[in-house]
Amino acid sequence: MVATSPALIHRRSLRIGIVGFGPFAQFLAEAMLRQGHSLTATSRSDHSQRCSQMGINFLRDATEFLENENEIVLLCTSIVSLEEVLRSLPIGRCRSPRLFVDVLSVKEHPRELLLQLLPEEADVLCTHPMFGPESGKHGWAGLPLVFERGCRMVEMPCEEHDRMAARSQFLTHTVGRVLSEMELEPTPIDTKGFQTLLQLRDNTLKDSLDLYLGLFRHNKFAKEELEKLESAFQSVKNRLMEKISEEALAAQSAVPSSASAARGRA
């Protein structure tokens, strides 16, 4: 999981196995192939045709996959399916200790599962690339990822990551999905701000509901942020209503005063 860079092209080729081969895994795989790494993939869905097109060895059999001489196993499952997938893997068939890397959008949940289910001799690296196929399509340089050169390294405890991700990623997905419920459409007089909202909605809907559910279910800070969002919305609405009421009362008070002034002049 390193950004493509001329300085990295001549580094030793790694044997990398990928578990789960959805859009994000394919996005990562394209970058790793460009760097000359050798890839093997397995998934509950049949991605053999896509892997064949990319030059990746696709193995449906999990035992055969783990017996392969992969130095790194990259876990690209959905958040909600990670535990089921890990428990279904015959981990004992690994031929040698290796590095297991997850790229899920929450961090405490996968860390606990990996430490619980993997053998003690296995190395574990919990990462979260804060970009995807859309935001990273023009390159990874400068984008935050907790691994290697070419990206901005951000080292932090898993709990702190989840706290921050609940406010940034989960909140962004929530606002995007709220906008999608409003059935907004472009107009001939769109402002730049409105166009940004439409882009946020469209980018959010490119990710699965499964991902959004995982961000909420397996991040203990997400519920708090959702409640803060609801409270903030209600607060803004209350301020609007209070201001309207104040202006209405002021207008009513001004009417008798104007009438009295008129009678006085008479």
KOLMITI-83702 format. One record per atom (N, C-alpha, C): residue in one letter; atom name; y, x, z. Coordinates in steps of 0.2 Angstrom, whole numbers. Layout:
% residues N
a / CA / Y / X / Z
...
***
This chain:
% residues 266
m / N / -6 / 4 / 0
m / CA / 0 / 0 / 0
m / C / 6 / 4 / 0
v / N / 7 / 8 / -5
v / CA / 13 / 12 / -6
v / C / 17 / 10 / -12
a / N / 23 / 11 / -12
a / CA / 28 / 9 / -17
a / C / 27 / 15 / -23
t / N / 27 / 13 / -29
t / CA / 26 / 17 / -35
t / C / 31 / 22 / -35
s / N / 30 / 29 / -35
s / CA / 35 / 34 / -35
s / C / 32 / 40 / -38
p / N / 36 / 44 / -43
p / CA / 33 / 49 / -46
p / C / 30 / 55 / -41
a / N / 33 / 55 / -35
a / CA / 31 / 60 / -30
a / C / 24 / 58 / -28
l / N / 22 / 52 / -29
l / CA / 15 / 50 / -26
l / C / 10 / 50 / -31
i / N / 11 / 51 / -37
i / CA / 6 / 50 / -43
i / C / 1 / 55 / -42
h / N / 3 / 61 / -40
h / CA / -2 / 66 / -39
h / C / -6 / 67 / -33
r / N / -5 / 62 / -28
r / CA / -9 / 62 / -22
r / C / -16 / 60 / -23
r / N / -20 / 62 / -19
r / CA / -27 / 60 / -19
r / C / -29 / 53 / -20
s / N / -33 / 51 / -25
s / CA / -35 / 44 / -26
s / C / -39 / 42 / -20
l / N / -38 / 36 / -18
l / CA / -41 / 33 / -12
l / C / -46 / 27 / -15
r / N / -51 / 26 / -11
r / CA / -56 / 21 / -13
r / C / -54 / 15 / -8
i / N / -52 / 10 / -11
i / CA / -49 / 4 / -7
i / C / -53 / -2 / -9
g / N / -55 / -5 / -3
g / CA / -58 / -12 / -4
g / C / -54 / -17 / -2
i / N / -53 / -23 / -6
i / CA / -49 / -28 / -4
i / C / -53 / -35 / -3
v / N / -51 / -38 / 3
v / CA / -55 / -44 / 5
v / C / -50 / -49 / 4
g / N / -51 / -54 / 0
g / CA / -47 / -59 / -2
g / C / -43 / -57 / -8
f / N / -43 / -61 / -13
f / CA / -39 / -58 / -19
f / C / -35 / -64 / -22
g / N / -31 / -67 / -18
g / CA / -26 / -71 / -20
g / C / -20 / -68 / -24
p / N / -14 / -72 / -25
p / CA / -8 / -69 / -28
p / C / -5 / -63 / -25
f / N / -5 / -63 / -18
f / CA / -2 / -57 / -15
f / C / -7 / -51 / -15
a / N / -13 / -52 / -15
a / CA / -18 / -46 / -15
a / C / -17 / -43 / -22
q / N / -17 / -48 / -27
q / CA / -16 / -45 / -34
q / C / -10 / -41 / -35
f / N / -4 / -44 / -32
f / CA / 2 / -40 / -32
f / C / 1 / -33 / -30
l / N / -2 / -32 / -24
l / CA / -3 / -26 / -21
l / C / -8 / -22 / -25
a / N / -13 / -25 / -28
a / CA / -18 / -21 / -32
a / C / -15 / -18 / -38
e / N / -10 / -21 / -41
e / CA / -7 / -19 / -47
e / C / -3 / -12 / -45
a / N / 0 / -12 / -40
a / CA / 4 / -6 / -38
a / C / -1 / 0 / -36
m / N / -6 / -2 / -33
m / CA / -11 / 3 / -31
m / C / -15 / 6 / -37
l / N / -16 / 2 / -42
l / CA / -19 / 4 / -48
l / C / -15 / 9 / -52
r / N / -8 / 7 / -52
r / CA / -3 / 12 / -55
r / C / -3 / 19 / -52
q / N / -5 / 19 / -46
q / CA / -5 / 25 / -42
q / C / -12 / 29 / -43
g / N / -16 / 26 / -47
g / CA / -23 / 29 / -48
g / C / -28 / 28 / -43
h / N / -27 / 23 / -38
h / CA / -33 / 22 / -33
h / C / -38 / 18 / -36
s / N / -44 / 19 / -33
s / CA / -50 / 15 / -36
s / C / -51 / 9 / -31
l / N / -51 / 3 / -34
l / CA / -52 / -3 / -31
l / C / -58 / -7 / -32
t / N / -60 / -10 / -26
t / CA / -66 / -15 / -26
t / C / -63 / -21 / -22
a / N / -65 / -27 / -25
a / CA / -63 / -33 / -21
a / C / -69 / -38 / -20
t / N / -68 / -42 / -15
t / CA / -72 / -47 / -13
t / C / -68 / -53 / -11
s / N / -71 / -59 / -12
s / CA / -67 / -65 / -10
s / C / -72 / -71 / -10
r / N / -70 / -76 / -7
r / CA / -74 / -82 / -7
r / C / -74 / -86 / -13
s / N / -68 / -85 / -17
s / CA / -67 / -88 / -23
s / C / -69 / -83 / -29
d / N / -71 / -85 / -34
d / CA / -73 / -81 / -40
d / C / -67 / -78 / -44
h / N / -65 / -72 / -42
h / CA / -60 / -68 / -46
h / C / -63 / -63 / -51
s / N / -69 / -64 / -53
s / CA / -72 / -59 / -57
s / C / -68 / -57 / -63
q / N / -66 / -63 / -66
q / CA / -63 / -62 / -73
q / C / -56 / -59 / -72
r / N / -52 / -60 / -67
r / CA / -46 / -57 / -66
r / C / -47 / -50 / -64
c / N / -52 / -48 / -60
c / CA / -53 / -41 / -58
c / C / -56 / -37 / -64
s / N / -59 / -40 / -69
s / CA / -62 / -37 / -75
s / C / -56 / -35 / -79
q / N / -51 / -40 / -80
q / CA / -45 / -38 / -84
q / C / -41 / -33 / -81
m / N / -41 / -32 / -74
m / CA / -37 / -27 / -71
m / C / -41 / -20 / -70
g / N / -47 / -20 / -71
g / CA / -51 / -14 / -70
g / C / -53 / -13 / -63
i / N / -55 / -19 / -60
i / CA / -57 / -18 / -53
i / C / -64 / -21 / -52
n / N / -68 / -18 / -48
n / CA / -75 / -20 / -47
n / C / -75 / -26 / -42
f / N / -77 / -31 / -44
f / CA / -77 / -37 / -40
f / C / -85 / -39 / -38
l / N / -85 / -39 / -31
l / CA / -92 / -40 / -28
l / C / -92 / -47 / -24
r / N / -96 / -51 / -26
r / CA / -96 / -58 / -22
r / C / -100 / -57 / -16
d / N / -105 / -52 / -16
d / CA / -109 / -51 / -10
d / C / -106 / -47 / -5
a / N / -104 / -49 / 1
a / CA / -101 / -46 / 6
a / C / -104 / -39 / 9
t / N / -111 / -40 / 9
t / CA / -115 / -34 / 11
t / C / -114 / -28 / 6
e / N / -115 / -30 / 0
e / CA / -114 / -25 / -5
e / C / -107 / -22 / -5
f / N / -102 / -26 / -4
f / CA / -95 / -24 / -3
f / C / -94 / -19 / 3
l / N / -97 / -20 / 8
l / CA / -96 / -16 / 14
l / C / -100 / -10 / 14
e / N / -105 / -10 / 10
e / CA / -109 / -4 / 9
e / C / -106 / 1 / 4
n / N / -101 / -2 / 0
n / CA / -98 / 2 / -5
n / C / -94 / 8 / -1
e / N / -93 / 13 / -4
e / CA / -89 / 19 / -1
e / C / -82 / 18 / 0
n / N / -79 / 13 / 2
n / CA / -72 / 12 / 3
n / C / -69 / 16 / 9
e / N / -64 / 19 / 8
e / CA / -61 / 23 / 14
e / C / -56 / 18 / 17
i / N / -53 / 13 / 14
i / CA / -49 / 8 / 17
i / C / -51 / 1 / 15
v / N / -51 / -3 / 20
v / CA / -52 / -10 / 19
v / C / -46 / -14 / 20
l / N / -43 / -17 / 15
l / CA / -37 / -21 / 15
l / C / -38 / -28 / 16
l / N / -36 / -31 / 21
l / CA / -38 / -38 / 23
l / C / -32 / -42 / 20
c / N / -33 / -46 / 15
c / CA / -28 / -50 / 12
c / C / -30 / -58 / 12
t / N / -33 / -60 / 17
t / CA / -35 / -67 / 18
t / C / -29 / -71 / 20
s / N / -29 / -78 / 20
s / CA / -24 / -82 / 23
s / C / -24 / -81 / 31
i / N / -19 / -82 / 34
i / CA / -19 / -82 / 41
i / C / -24 / -86 / 44
v / N / -25 / -93 / 42
v / CA / -29 / -97 / 45
v / C / -37 / -96 / 44
s / N / -38 / -92 / 39
s / CA / -45 / -91 / 37
s / C / -47 / -84 / 40
l / N / -43 / -80 / 43
l / CA / -45 / -73 / 44
l / C / -51 / -73 / 49
e / N / -51 / -76 / 54
e / CA / -56 / -76 / 59
e / C / -63 / -78 / 56
e / N / -63 / -83 / 52
e / CA / -69 / -85 / 49
e / C / -72 / -80 / 44
v / N / -67 / -77 / 40
v / CA / -69 / -72 / 35
v / C / -72 / -66 / 39
l / N / -68 / -63 / 44
l / CA / -71 / -58 / 48
l / C / -78 / -59 / 51
r / N / -79 / -65 / 54
r / CA / -85 / -66 / 57
r / C / -91 / -67 / 52
s / N / -89 / -68 / 46
s / CA / -94 / -69 / 40
s / C / -96 / -62 / 37
l / N / -92 / -57 / 38
l / CA / -93 / -50 / 36
l / C / -98 / -47 / 40
p / N / -104 / -44 / 37
p / CA / -109 / -40 / 41
p / C / -106 / -33 / 42
i / N / -101 / -33 / 47
i / CA / -98 / -27 / 48
i / C / -102 / -21 / 50
g / N / -108 / -22 / 53
g / CA / -113 / -17 / 54
g / C / -115 / -13 / 48
r / N / -114 / -16 / 42
r / CA / -117 / -13 / 36
r / C / -112 / -8 / 34
c / N / -106 / -7 / 37
c / CA / -102 / -2 / 35
c / C / -105 / 5 / 36
r / N / -105 / 9 / 31
r / CA / -109 / 16 / 31
r / C / -105 / 21 / 35
s / N / -99 / 20 / 36
s / CA / -95 / 25 / 40
s / C / -89 / 22 / 43
p / N / -86 / 25 / 48
p / CA / -80 / 23 / 50
p / C / -74 / 23 / 45
r / N / -70 / 18 / 45
r / CA / -65 / 17 / 40
r / C / -59 / 14 / 43
l / N / -54 / 14 / 39
l / CA / -47 / 11 / 41
l / C / -47 / 3 / 38
f / N / -46 / -1 / 43
f / CA / -45 / -8 / 41
f / C / -37 / -10 / 42
v / N / -35 / -12 / 36
v / CA / -27 / -14 / 36
v / C / -26 / -21 / 35
d / N / -23 / -25 / 39
d / CA / -21 / -32 / 37
d / C / -14 / -32 / 35
v / N / -12 / -37 / 31
v / CA / -6 / -38 / 28
v / C / -3 / -45 / 29
l / N / -6 / -48 / 35
l / CA / -4 / -55 / 36
l / C / 3 / -56 / 39
s / N / 6 / -62 / 39
s / CA / 13 / -63 / 40
s / C / 14 / -64 / 48
v / N / 9 / -64 / 52
v / CA / 9 / -64 / 59
v / C / 5 / -57 / 61
k / N / 7 / -55 / 67
k / CA / 4 / -49 / 69
k / C / -1 / -49 / 75
e / N / 1 / -52 / 81
e / CA / -3 / -52 / 87
e / C / -10 / -55 / 85
h / N / -10 / -61 / 81
h / CA / -16 / -64 / 80
h / C / -21 / -60 / 76
p / N / -19 / -56 / 71
p / CA / -24 / -52 / 68
p / C / -26 / -46 / 72
r / N / -21 / -43 / 76
r / CA / -23 / -37 / 80
r / C / -28 / -39 / 85
e / N / -28 / -45 / 88
e / CA / -33 / -47 / 93
e / C / -39 / -48 / 90
l / N / -40 / -51 / 84
l / CA / -46 / -52 / 81
l / C / -49 / -45 / 78
l / N / -45 / -41 / 76
l / CA / -48 / -34 / 73
l / C / -51 / -30 / 79
l / N / -47 / -30 / 84
l / CA / -49 / -26 / 90
l / C / -56 / -29 / 93
q / N / -56 / -36 / 93
q / CA / -62 / -39 / 96
q / C / -68 / -39 / 91
l / N / -67 / -39 / 85
l / CA / -73 / -40 / 80
l / C / -75 / -33 / 77
l / N / -71 / -28 / 76
l / CA / -73 / -22 / 73
l / C / -76 / -17 / 78
p / N / -80 / -13 / 75
p / CA / -83 / -8 / 79
p / C / -78 / -3 / 82
e / N / -79 / 0 / 88
e / CA / -74 / 4 / 91
e / C / -72 / 10 / 87
e / N / -77 / 13 / 83
e / CA / -75 / 19 / 79
e / C / -71 / 17 / 73
a / N / -69 / 11 / 71
a / CA / -65 / 9 / 66
a / C / -58 / 10 / 67
d / N / -54 / 12 / 63
d / CA / -47 / 12 / 64
d / C / -43 / 6 / 61
v / N / -38 / 4 / 65
v / CA / -35 / -3 / 63
v / C / -27 / -1 / 62
l / N / -25 / -4 / 57
l / CA / -17 / -4 / 55
l / C / -15 / -11 / 54
c / N / -10 / -13 / 58
c / CA / -8 / -20 / 57
c / C / -1 / -19 / 53
t / N / 0 / -22 / 47
t / CA / 6 / -21 / 43
t / C / 8 / -28 / 41
h / N / 15 / -28 / 39
h / CA / 17 / -34 / 36
h / C / 23 / -32 / 31
p / N / 21 / -32 / 24
p / CA / 26 / -31 / 19
p / C / 31 / -37 / 19
m / N / 37 / -36 / 20
m / CA / 42 / -41 / 21
m / C / 44 / -43 / 14
f / N / 40 / -43 / 9
f / CA / 41 / -45 / 2
f / C / 35 / -47 / -1
g / N / 36 / -50 / -7
g / CA / 30 / -52 / -11
g / C / 31 / -52 / -18
p / N / 27 / -55 / -22
p / CA / 27 / -55 / -29
p / C / 34 / -56 / -32
e / N / 38 / -61 / -29
e / CA / 44 / -63 / -32
e / C / 49 / -58 / -30
s / N / 50 / -56 / -23
s / CA / 55 / -52 / -21
s / C / 54 / -45 / -22
g / N / 48 / -43 / -24
g / CA / 46 / -36 / -25
g / C / 44 / -35 / -32
k / N / 46 / -39 / -37
k / CA / 44 / -38 / -44
k / C / 47 / -33 / -47
h / N / 53 / -31 / -45
h / CA / 57 / -25 / -48
h / C / 56 / -19 / -44
g / N / 51 / -18 / -40
g / CA / 50 / -12 / -36
g / C / 50 / -13 / -29
w / N / 47 / -9 / -25
w / CA / 47 / -9 / -18
w / C / 52 / -5 / -14
a / N / 56 / -1 / -18
a / CA / 60 / 4 / -15
a / C / 65 / 1 / -10
g / N / 65 / 3 / -4
g / CA / 70 / 1 / 1
g / C / 68 / -6 / 5
l / N / 63 / -9 / 2
l / CA / 60 / -15 / 6
l / C / 56 / -13 / 12
p / N / 57 / -17 / 17
p / CA / 54 / -16 / 23
p / C / 46 / -17 / 23
l / N / 42 / -11 / 25
l / CA / 35 / -11 / 25
l / C / 33 / -6 / 30
v / N / 29 / -8 / 35
v / CA / 27 / -3 / 40
v / C / 21 / 2 / 37
f / N / 23 / 6 / 32
f / CA / 18 / 10 / 29
f / C / 21 / 14 / 24
e / N / 21 / 21 / 24
e / CA / 22 / 26 / 19
e / C / 29 / 26 / 16
r / N / 29 / 31 / 11
r / CA / 36 / 32 / 8
r / C / 37 / 27 / 3
g / N / 44 / 27 / 1
g / CA / 46 / 22 / -5
g / C / 48 / 15 / -2
c / N / 46 / 14 / 4
c / CA / 48 / 8 / 8
c / C / 52 / 10 / 14
r / N / 56 / 5 / 17
r / CA / 59 / 7 / 23
r / C / 54 / 5 / 29
m / N / 52 / 10 / 33
m / CA / 47 / 10 / 38
m / C / 50 / 6 / 44
v / N / 47 / 1 / 47
v / CA / 49 / -2 / 52
v / C / 43 / -2 / 57
e / N / 44 / 2 / 63
e / CA / 39 / 2 / 68
e / C / 40 / -2 / 74
m / N / 36 / -6 / 76
m / CA / 37 / -11 / 82
m / C / 31 / -14 / 84
p / N / 31 / -16 / 91
p / CA / 25 / -19 / 93
p / C / 24 / -26 / 90
c / N / 17 / -28 / 90
c / CA / 16 / -34 / 86
c / C / 19 / -40 / 89
e / N / 20 / -40 / 95
e / CA / 24 / -46 / 99
e / C / 31 / -46 / 96
e / N / 34 / -40 / 96
e / CA / 41 / -40 / 94
e / C / 42 / -42 / 87
h / N / 37 / -40 / 82
h / CA / 37 / -42 / 75
h / C / 36 / -50 / 75
d / N / 32 / -53 / 79
d / CA / 31 / -60 / 78
d / C / 37 / -64 / 81
r / N / 41 / -61 / 86
r / CA / 47 / -64 / 88
r / C / 52 / -64 / 82
m / N / 53 / -58 / 79
m / CA / 58 / -58 / 74
m / C / 56 / -62 / 68
a / N / 49 / -62 / 66
a / CA / 47 / -65 / 60
a / C / 48 / -73 / 61
a / N / 47 / -75 / 67
a / CA / 48 / -83 / 68
a / C / 55 / -85 / 67
r / N / 60 / -80 / 68
r / CA / 67 / -82 / 67
r / C / 69 / -81 / 59
s / N / 65 / -76 / 56
s / CA / 67 / -74 / 49
s / C / 63 / -78 / 44
q / N / 56 / -76 / 44
q / CA / 52 / -79 / 39
q / C / 50 / -86 / 40
f / N / 48 / -88 / 46
f / CA / 46 / -95 / 47
f / C / 52 / -99 / 47
l / N / 58 / -97 / 49
l / CA / 64 / -102 / 49
l / C / 66 / -102 / 41
t / N / 65 / -97 / 37
t / CA / 66 / -98 / 30
t / C / 62 / -102 / 27
h / N / 55 / -102 / 28
h / CA / 50 / -106 / 25
h / C / 52 / -114 / 27
t / N / 54 / -115 / 33
t / CA / 55 / -121 / 36
t / C / 61 / -124 / 32
v / N / 66 / -121 / 32
v / CA / 72 / -123 / 28
v / C / 71 / -125 / 21
g / N / 67 / -120 / 18
g / CA / 65 / -121 / 11
g / C / 61 / -128 / 10
r / N / 56 / -129 / 15
r / CA / 52 / -135 / 14
r / C / 56 / -141 / 16
v / N / 61 / -141 / 20
v / CA / 65 / -147 / 21
v / C / 69 / -148 / 15
l / N / 72 / -143 / 12
l / CA / 75 / -144 / 6
l / C / 71 / -148 / 0
s / N / 65 / -146 / 0
s / CA / 60 / -148 / -5
s / C / 59 / -156 / -4
e / N / 59 / -158 / 3
e / CA / 58 / -165 / 4
e / C / 64 / -169 / 2
m / N / 70 / -166 / 1
m / CA / 76 / -170 / -1
m / C / 76 / -171 / -9
e / N / 72 / -168 / -13
e / CA / 71 / -169 / -20
e / C / 78 / -167 / -23
l / N / 81 / -162 / -21
l / CA / 87 / -159 / -24
l / C / 86 / -157 / -32
e / N / 91 / -158 / -36
e / CA / 91 / -156 / -43
e / C / 98 / -153 / -44
p / N / 97 / -148 / -49
p / CA / 104 / -145 / -51
p / C / 108 / -150 / -54
t / N / 115 / -149 / -54
t / CA / 120 / -153 / -56
t / C / 125 / -149 / -61
p / N / 129 / -152 / -65
p / CA / 134 / -148 / -69
p / C / 139 / -144 / -65
i / N / 140 / -146 / -59
i / CA / 145 / -143 / -55
i / C / 143 / -139 / -49
d / N / 137 / -136 / -50
d / CA / 134 / -133 / -44
d / C / 138 / -127 / -42
t / N / 139 / -126 / -35
t / CA / 142 / -120 / -33
t / C / 137 / -115 / -32
k / N / 139 / -108 / -31
k / CA / 134 / -103 / -30
k / C / 130 / -104 / -24
g / N / 133 / -107 / -19
g / CA / 129 / -108 / -12
g / C / 124 / -113 / -14
f / N / 125 / -119 / -18
f / CA / 120 / -124 / -19
f / C / 114 / -121 / -23
q / N / 116 / -116 / -28
q / CA / 111 / -113 / -32
q / C / 106 / -109 / -28
t / N / 109 / -106 / -23
t / CA / 105 / -101 / -18
t / C / 101 / -106 / -14
l / N / 103 / -112 / -12
l / CA / 98 / -116 / -9
l / C / 92 / -118 / -13
l / N / 94 / -120 / -19
l / CA / 88 / -122 / -24
l / C / 84 / -116 / -25
q / N / 86 / -110 / -25
q / CA / 82 / -104 / -26
q / C / 78 / -103 / -20
l / N / 80 / -104 / -14
l / CA / 77 / -104 / -8
l / C / 71 / -109 / -8
r / N / 72 / -115 / -10
r / CA / 67 / -120 / -10
r / C / 62 / -118 / -15
d / N / 64 / -116 / -21
d / CA / 59 / -114 / -26
d / C / 54 / -108 / -24
n / N / 57 / -103 / -21
n / CA / 54 / -97 / -19
n / C / 49 / -99 / -13
t / N / 51 / -104 / -9
t / CA / 47 / -106 / -3
t / C / 40 / -110 / -6
l / N / 41 / -114 / -11
l / CA / 36 / -118 / -13
l / C / 31 / -114 / -17
k / N / 33 / -108 / -19
k / CA / 28 / -103 / -22
k / C / 22 / -101 / -18
d / N / 24 / -101 / -11
d / CA / 19 / -100 / -6
d / C / 15 / -106 / -4
s / N / 9 / -105 / -2
s / CA / 5 / -111 / 0
s / C / 6 / -114 / 6
l / N / 5 / -120 / 7
l / CA / 6 / -124 / 13
l / C / 1 / -120 / 19
d / N / -4 / -117 / 16
d / CA / -9 / -114 / 21
d / C / -5 / -108 / 24
l / N / -1 / -104 / 21
l / CA / 3 / -99 / 23
l / C / 8 / -102 / 29
y / N / 11 / -107 / 27
y / CA / 16 / -110 / 31
y / C / 13 / -112 / 38
l / N / 7 / -115 / 37
l / CA / 3 / -118 / 43
l / C / 1 / -112 / 47
g / N / -1 / -106 / 44
g / CA / -3 / -100 / 48
g / C / 3 / -97 / 52
l / N / 9 / -97 / 48
l / CA / 15 / -95 / 52
l / C / 17 / -98 / 58
f / N / 15 / -105 / 58
f / CA / 17 / -109 / 64
f / C / 11 / -109 / 69
r / N / 5 / -110 / 67
r / CA / 0 / -110 / 71
r / C / -2 / -104 / 75
h / N / -1 / -98 / 72
h / CA / -3 / -91 / 75
h / C / 3 / -87 / 77
n / N / 9 / -90 / 77
n / CA / 15 / -86 / 80
n / C / 17 / -90 / 85
k / N / 16 / -88 / 92
k / CA / 18 / -92 / 97
k / C / 26 / -93 / 98
f / N / 30 / -89 / 94
f / CA / 37 / -90 / 94
f / C / 40 / -95 / 89
a / N / 35 / -98 / 85
a / CA / 38 / -102 / 79
a / C / 40 / -109 / 82
k / N / 36 / -112 / 87
k / CA / 38 / -118 / 89
k / C / 45 / -118 / 93
e / N / 46 / -113 / 96
e / CA / 53 / -112 / 99
e / C / 59 / -112 / 94
e / N / 57 / -108 / 88
e / CA / 62 / -108 / 83
e / C / 63 / -115 / 80
l / N / 58 / -119 / 79
l / CA / 58 / -125 / 76
l / C / 62 / -130 / 80
e / N / 61 / -129 / 87
e / CA / 65 / -134 / 92
e / C / 72 / -132 / 91
k / N / 74 / -125 / 91
k / CA / 81 / -123 / 90
k / C / 84 / -126 / 84
l / N / 80 / -126 / 78
l / CA / 83 / -128 / 72
l / C / 84 / -136 / 73
e / N / 80 / -140 / 76
e / CA / 81 / -147 / 77
e / C / 87 / -148 / 81
s / N / 88 / -144 / 87
s / CA / 93 / -144 / 91
s / C / 100 / -143 / 88
a / N / 100 / -138 / 84
a / CA / 106 / -135 / 80
a / C / 108 / -141 / 75
f / N / 103 / -144 / 72
f / CA / 105 / -149 / 67
f / C / 108 / -155 / 70
q / N / 105 / -157 / 76
q / CA / 108 / -163 / 80
q / C / 115 / -161 / 83
s / N / 116 / -155 / 85
s / CA / 122 / -153 / 87
s / C / 128 / -153 / 82
v / N / 126 / -151 / 76
v / CA / 131 / -151 / 70
v / C / 133 / -159 / 69
k / N / 127 / -163 / 69
k / CA / 128 / -170 / 67
k / C / 133 / -173 / 72
n / N / 131 / -171 / 79
n / CA / 135 / -174 / 84
n / C / 143 / -172 / 84
r / N / 144 / -166 / 82
r / CA / 151 / -164 / 81
r / C / 154 / -168 / 76
l / N / 151 / -169 / 70
l / CA / 154 / -173 / 65
l / C / 156 / -180 / 67
m / N / 151 / -183 / 71
m / CA / 152 / -190 / 73
m / C / 158 / -190 / 78
e / N / 158 / -185 / 83
e / CA / 163 / -185 / 88
e / C / 170 / -184 / 84
k / N / 170 / -180 / 79
k / CA / 177 / -179 / 76
k / C / 179 / -185 / 72
i / N / 174 / -189 / 69
i / CA / 176 / -195 / 66
i / C / 179 / -200 / 71
s / N / 175 / -200 / 76
s / CA / 177 / -205 / 82
s / C / 184 / -203 / 84
e / N / 185 / -197 / 85
e / CA / 192 / -195 / 88
e / C / 198 / -197 / 83
e / N / 196 / -196 / 77
e / CA / 201 / -197 / 72
e / C / 203 / -205 / 71
a / N / 197 / -209 / 72
a / CA / 198 / -216 / 72
a / C / 202 / -219 / 78
l / N / 201 / -216 / 84
l / CA / 204 / -218 / 90
l / C / 212 / -216 / 89
a / N / 213 / -210 / 86
a / CA / 220 / -208 / 85
a / C / 223 / -212 / 80
a / N / 220 / -214 / 75
a / CA / 223 / -219 / 70
a / C / 225 / -226 / 73
q / N / 220 / -228 / 78
q / CA / 221 / -235 / 81
q / C / 227 / -234 / 86
s / N / 228 / -229 / 89
s / CA / 233 / -228 / 94
s / C / 240 / -227 / 91
a / N / 240 / -225 / 85
a / CA / 246 / -224 / 81
a / C / 249 / -231 / 78
v / N / 245 / -236 / 77
v / CA / 247 / -242 / 74
v / C / 252 / -246 / 79
p / N / 250 / -247 / 86
p / CA / 255 / -250 / 90
p / C / 261 / -247 / 91
s / N / 261 / -240 / 91
s / CA / 267 / -236 / 92
s / C / 272 / -237 / 86
s / N / 269 / -237 / 80
s / CA / 273 / -238 / 74
s / C / 276 / -245 / 74
a / N / 272 / -250 / 77
a / CA / 275 / -257 / 77
a / C / 280 / -258 / 82
s / N / 280 / -255 / 88
s / CA / 285 / -255 / 93
s / C / 291 / -252 / 90
a / N / 291 / -246 / 87
a / CA / 296 / -243 / 84
a / C / 300 / -247 / 79
a / N / 296 / -251 / 75
a / CA / 299 / -255 / 70
a / C / 303 / -261 / 74
r / N / 300 / -264 / 79
r / CA / 304 / -269 / 83
r / C / 310 / -267 / 86
g / N / 310 / -260 / 89
g / CA / 316 / -258 / 92
g / C / 322 / -257 / 87
r / N / 320 / -255 / 81
r / CA / 325 / -254 / 76
r / C / 329 / -261 / 74
a / N / 324 / -266 / 74
a / CA / 327 / -273 / 73
a / C / 332 / -275 / 78
***
